[in-house]
Amino acid sequence: MMFFNPFTDPVTDARINFRVMNTNTPAAMAPAIGNPTSETKVKKFIIICVYLPDILLDLKTGCIIQISIRNMFKIYTDQRPYFITFQLDNLLEIKSFVNKCLETVNSDPRVVSAYRHLNLTETDGRTVIEMFPASKIYKFAVERVAVFETPPYGGAGIHKDGPLLQDNNARIYGPHNVSFNIPIEVSDNKCVTRWYDDDQFINFENKSDGKYSRNVFLDYANTDKFKASAETILPDSCAMLVNTEKWHTFYNNGPNIRRILTLRLSKEERSKIDFLSVAETLFKS
């Protein structure tokens, strides 16, 4: 499926305008090594300069596709630097494929009563990534293509995603700065996600081992004591770009299971590309 419109007409021989000056074989003007009366071969070459403003080359097909990246998605809600909800044209197609995958998927061994990960197979993960338009621009982690399932009245405390690994005081493959969340099963408006600024948690200790996330408050059902900087309820009809390097929490305060597909950037890119740069690339301000 093509998610972009051609920026220009296809480039063919007939569309390349160039002019070649024909020249006669030059005569020898002075003695040289070899026979001075022999023909001197002249190679003719063309230098073609093509100006390609705002375009993207699809490395898989070699085709030029429109970048107009800031028109790639229609924004529903823009709450930078916390989240952006947006229209995903092939949302129903992705939902259908993922739901079929879930018929045979196994849950992540890190199962807790409040939520669990349903990891897709590598093959299915690659298919999902290819279906997602932003994969034309960013490299996603196949091993992190998973459905985040929250049972009724489940949730997660105030945390930041991913570990903060240290190697001689240098960050390596650090935290997950962003996540693309795509609703697979959302039956109501009971699950609220909230974001908080750092200054509220300067003196808080990490409540987890820090291997998968950094947590400062575990009781997701009782976070009202903290002042939220932004909050949202992800509807069933749109996807969301999440700043996961901001403290955030969610609570599925209702009787229905909630399933969200999460796509993460690759290890090589995840800590180098932040939320604001992705937002600027994909969306109009």
C-alpha positions in Angstrom: 0.0 0.0 0.0 1.3 3.5 -0.9 1.0 6.1 1.8 2.5 8.9 -0.2 1.7 10.7 -3.4 4.4 11.1 -6.0 6.1 14.5 -5.6 7.1 14.6 -9.3 6.4 12.6 -12.4 8.6 9.5 -12.7 12.1 10.2 -13.9 12.6 8.6 -17.3 15.0 9.1 -20.2 12.4 11.1 -22.0 12.0 13.5 -19.1 15.7 14.2 -18.7 16.7 17.3 -20.8 20.3 17.4 -21.5 22.5 18.7 -24.3 25.7 17.1 -25.6 28.1 19.0 -27.7 29.5 16.8 -30.5 33.2 17.3 -31.1 35.6 16.0 -33.7 38.5 13.8 -32.7 41.3 16.2 -31.9 44.4 16.2 -33.9 47.8 15.5 -32.3 49.4 18.9 -31.7 52.8 17.7 -30.5 54.9 14.6 -30.3 53.9 12.3 -27.6 54.7 8.8 -26.3 53.5 6.4 -29.0 52.4 7.2 -32.5 51.7 11.0 -32.7 49.4 10.5 -35.7 47.0 8.0 -33.9 43.6 9.0 -32.9 43.1 10.4 -29.3 40.0 8.9 -27.7 37.8 11.3 -26.0 35.2 10.1 -23.5 31.9 12.1 -23.4 30.1 12.4 -20.1 27.1 14.2 -18.7 26.8 15.6 -15.3 23.2 15.8 -14.3 22.3 17.9 -11.3 18.8 17.2 -9.9 17.4 19.5 -7.3 15.0 17.6 -5.0 13.4 19.8 -2.4 11.4 18.1 0.3 11.6 14.6 -1.1 12.5 11.2 0.3 14.0 8.3 -1.5 12.5 4.9 -0.7 15.6 2.8 -0.3 13.7 -0.4 -0.9 12.3 0.5 -4.3 14.5 3.3 -5.4 11.4 5.4 -6.0 11.2 9.1 -5.0 8.2 9.6 -2.7 6.8 12.8 -1.3 8.2 13.9 2.0 5.8 16.6 2.8 6.3 14.8 6.0 4.5 17.4 8.0 1.4 16.5 6.1 1.9 12.8 6.6 -0.6 12.6 9.5 -3.6 14.8 10.5 -3.3 16.0 14.1 -6.3 15.6 16.4 -4.7 16.9 19.6 -1.3 18.6 19.9 0.0 18.7 23.5 3.7 19.1 23.0 6.0 18.2 24.7 3.8 15.5 26.1 1.8 13.8 23.4 0.2 14.2 20.0 -2.8 12.2 18.8 -3.2 11.8 15.0 -5.1 10.2 12.3 -3.7 6.9 10.8 -5.2 6.2 7.5 -4.6 2.4 7.6 -5.6 2.1 11.3 -8.3 -0.5 10.6 -5.9 -2.6 8.5 -3.3 -2.6 11.2 -5.9 -3.5 13.8 -7.1 -6.4 11.8 -3.6 -7.8 11.2 -2.6 -7.4 14.9 -5.8 -9.1 16.2 -5.1 -12.0 13.9 -1.5 -12.2 15.3 -2.8 -12.2 18.9 -4.6 -15.5 18.3 -1.3 -17.3 18.6 0.9 -14.8 20.5 2.6 -15.6 23.9 2.7 -13.1 26.7 5.9 -11.6 27.9 7.4 -13.4 31.0 7.4 -10.0 32.8 3.7 -10.4 33.6 2.2 -8.4 36.5 -1.4 -8.2 37.6 -1.6 -4.6 36.4 -0.6 -5.2 32.8 1.3 -7.5 30.4 3.2 -7.4 27.1 2.0 -9.6 24.2 5.1 -9.8 21.9 4.5 -10.4 18.2 6.8 -12.8 16.3 9.7 -11.3 14.4 8.0 -11.9 11.1 4.7 -10.3 12.2 6.6 -7.5 13.8 8.4 -6.7 10.6 5.0 -6.7 8.8 3.5 -4.3 11.2 6.5 -1.9 10.9 6.2 -2.0 7.2 2.5 -1.1 7.5 3.3 2.0 9.6 4.1 5.0 7.4 6.7 6.5 9.6 8.9 3.4 9.0 9.9 5.2 5.7 11.8 7.6 7.9 12.7 5.9 11.1 14.2 2.5 12.0 12.0 0.6 14.4 12.9 -2.2 16.8 11.4 -5.4 15.6 11.9 -7.1 19.0 9.8 -4.3 20.7 6.7 -4.7 18.5 4.2 -5.6 21.2 0.6 -5.2 22.4 0.4 -3.6 25.8 -2.6 -5.2 27.5 -4.2 -3.6 30.6 -6.9 -5.6 32.4 -9.9 -3.9 34.1 -8.6 -1.5 36.8 -5.0 -2.1 35.9 -2.4 0.4 35.0 1.1 1.6 35.7 2.5 4.1 38.2 4.5 7.2 37.4 7.5 6.2 35.3 9.7 6.8 32.4 10.1 4.1 29.8 13.3 2.1 29.3 16.5 1.8 31.4 19.1 4.4 32.0 22.2 2.4 31.4 25.6 3.7 32.4 29.0 2.7 31.0 31.8 4.9 32.5 29.1 7.5 33.1 28.1 7.5 29.5 24.6 6.7 28.4 24.4 3.7 26.1 21.3 2.6 24.3 19.5 4.7 26.9 15.8 5.3 27.5 13.0 5.1 25.0 12.4 8.8 24.3 9.2 8.1 22.2 6.6 5.5 21.6 4.0 5.3 18.8 0.8 3.9 20.4 -1.9 2.4 18.2 -5.2 1.4 19.7 -6.1 -2.3 19.0 -8.9 -2.7 21.5 -10.3 0.4 23.3 -14.0 -0.1 24.4 -14.6 3.0 26.6 -13.1 6.3 27.8 -12.1 5.1 31.3 -8.3 4.9 30.8 -6.6 8.2 31.5 -2.9 8.8 30.8 -1.2 11.7 32.6 2.2 13.4 32.2 4.2 15.3 34.9 7.2 17.6 34.8 10.5 16.6 36.4 10.6 19.1 39.2 7.9 17.2 41.2 10.2 14.1 41.5 13.6 15.5 42.0 13.9 14.0 45.5 12.1 10.7 44.7 14.0 7.4 44.6 13.6 4.8 41.8 11.1 2.2 43.0 12.1 -0.5 40.5 15.3 -2.2 39.4 15.5 0.2 36.5 16.0 -2.6 34.0 12.8 -2.0 32.0 11.7 1.4 33.3 12.3 4.0 36.0 9.5 4.3 38.5 9.0 7.0 41.2 5.5 6.2 42.3 3.8 2.8 42.0 0.2 3.3 43.1 -1.4 4.1 39.7 -4.9 4.3 41.2 -3.9 7.2 43.5 -1.9 9.8 41.6 -4.2 12.7 42.3 -1.8 14.1 44.9 0.5 15.1 42.0 -0.1 18.0 39.6 -0.4 16.7 36.0 0.9 18.8 33.2 -1.2 17.1 30.6 -3.6 14.2 30.3 -5.6 12.4 27.7 -7.9 9.5 26.9 -6.8 7.7 23.7 -9.9 7.0 21.6 -10.3 4.0 19.4 -10.1 6.1 16.3 -6.6 7.6 16.3 -2.9 6.8 17.2 -0.6 8.7 19.6 3.0 9.8 19.7 4.0 9.7 23.3 6.9 11.4 25.1 8.0 8.5 27.3 11.0 10.5 28.6 8.5 12.6 30.6 7.1 11.1 33.8 3.7 9.5 33.0 1.1 7.1 34.4 -2.1 5.5 33.2 -5.0 3.9 35.0 -7.6 1.8 33.2 -10.4 2.6 35.7 -13.1 0.6 34.0 -14.4 -3.0 33.4 -12.9 -3.5 29.9 -9.5 -4.8 28.7 -7.4 -2.3 26.8 -4.9 -3.3 24.2 -2.5 -0.9 22.6 0.1 -1.7 20.0 3.5 0.0 20.8 6.2 0.7 18.3 9.7 1.8 19.5 12.7 3.1 17.7 15.7 0.9 17.2 18.5 0.7 19.9 20.8 2.8 17.7 18.2 5.6 17.4 16.1 5.5 20.6 18.2 7.8 22.7 19.4 10.0 19.9 16.0 11.0 18.6 13.7 12.8 21.1 10.0 13.6 21.1 10.2 17.2 19.8 12.4 16.2 16.8 10.0 13.5 15.8 7.0 15.9 16.3 8.7 18.5 14.1 9.5 16.0 11.4 6.1 14.4 11.2 3.6 17.1 12.1 2.9 20.7 11.4 3.5 23.1 14.3 
